[in-house]
Amino acid sequence: MKINFEANLQFQQDAIKSVTDLFEGQPSDDSLLEYDFDIQGELHSIVGVGNKLILSEGQILTNLQSIQETNEVEKSTKLDGMNFSIEMETGTGKTYVYLRTIYKLK
């Protein structure tokens, strides 16, 4: 058996773009957080970027409606919390899409 991996399938790129477009207008935060932990005489450093969503729920809803229109999905009239899902068929590369989306959102 030979596995053939294609990194740029259009439907995967569209799924990634749909998620990242949800945060259209959110500025990139370049502030890094650094923490040092001294464990048994060893110095460990953790570097990360703090999450701070400054978009209003109204802007998120507008972005969501734009994405829904692009993907020909019925538009939401309101947000029911801030929980969103990526729904794809089995075997279409959801894990790849999830990981690549996380990388794009950083």
C-alpha positions in Angstrom: 0.0 0.0 0.0 1.3 3.4 -0.9 0.0 6.6 0.9 -0.3 9.7 -1.3 -0.4 12.9 0.7 -1.5 16.2 -1.0 -0.9 19.2 1.2 -3.0 21.7 -0.7 -6.3 20.2 -1.5 -8.8 23.0 -2.2 -11.5 21.8 0.1 -9.0 21.6 3.0 -7.8 25.1 2.2 -11.4 26.3 2.1 -12.0 24.8 5.5 -8.9 26.5 7.0 -9.9 29.8 5.4 -13.4 29.6 6.9 -12.0 29.2 10.4 -9.4 32.0 10.0 -11.9 34.3 8.4 -14.0 34.1 11.5 -11.4 36.2 13.2 -11.0 38.8 10.4 -10.2 42.1 12.0 -8.4 40.6 15.0 -5.0 42.2 15.2 -2.0 40.0 15.6 -0.6 40.1 19.1 3.2 40.0 19.0 3.6 40.1 22.8 5.3 37.0 24.0 5.0 35.6 27.5 8.0 33.9 29.0 8.0 31.8 32.1 11.0 30.1 33.7 10.6 27.1 36.0 13.4 25.7 38.1 12.8 22.0 38.5 15.5 20.1 40.4 18.2 22.4 39.4 17.1 22.6 35.8 15.9 25.8 34.1 13.0 25.3 31.7 11.6 28.1 29.6 8.1 28.2 28.2 7.4 30.9 25.5 3.9 31.6 24.3 1.5 34.3 23.1 -1.4 35.3 25.2 -4.9 35.0 23.7 -6.9 38.2 23.8 -9.9 38.4 21.6 -10.8 42.1 21.0 -13.5 41.5 18.3 -17.0 42.1 19.5 -19.7 39.4 19.3 -21.3 41.5 16.6 -18.1 41.5 14.4 -17.8 37.7 14.9 -21.4 37.3 13.9 -20.8 39.4 10.8 -17.7 37.4 9.9 -19.6 34.2 10.5 -22.5 35.3 8.2 -20.0 36.2 5.5 -18.4 32.7 5.7 -21.8 31.1 5.7 -22.7 33.0 2.5 -19.5 32.0 0.8 -20.1 28.4 1.7 -23.8 28.5 0.8 -24.9 27.6 4.3 -28.0 29.1 6.0 -27.0 32.3 7.8 -27.1 32.4 11.6 -29.2 35.3 13.0 -27.4 35.3 16.4 -24.4 33.7 18.2 -25.2 30.9 20.6 -22.0 31.3 22.6 -18.5 31.3 21.0 -18.3 27.6 20.1 -17.8 26.7 16.5 -17.1 23.4 14.7 -15.3 22.2 11.6 -17.5 19.6 10.0 -16.0 17.4 7.4 -16.6 13.9 6.0 -14.6 10.9 7.4 -11.3 10.5 5.5 -11.1 14.0 4.2 -8.2 15.1 6.4 -9.8 16.7 9.4 -6.8 16.3 11.7 -4.6 17.9 9.1 -7.1 20.8 8.7 -7.2 21.2 12.5 -3.4 21.3 12.9 -2.9 23.6 9.9 -5.7 25.9 11.2 -4.0 26.1 14.6 -0.7 27.1 12.9 -2.5 29.8 10.8 -4.2 31.2 13.9 -0.9 31.7 15.8 
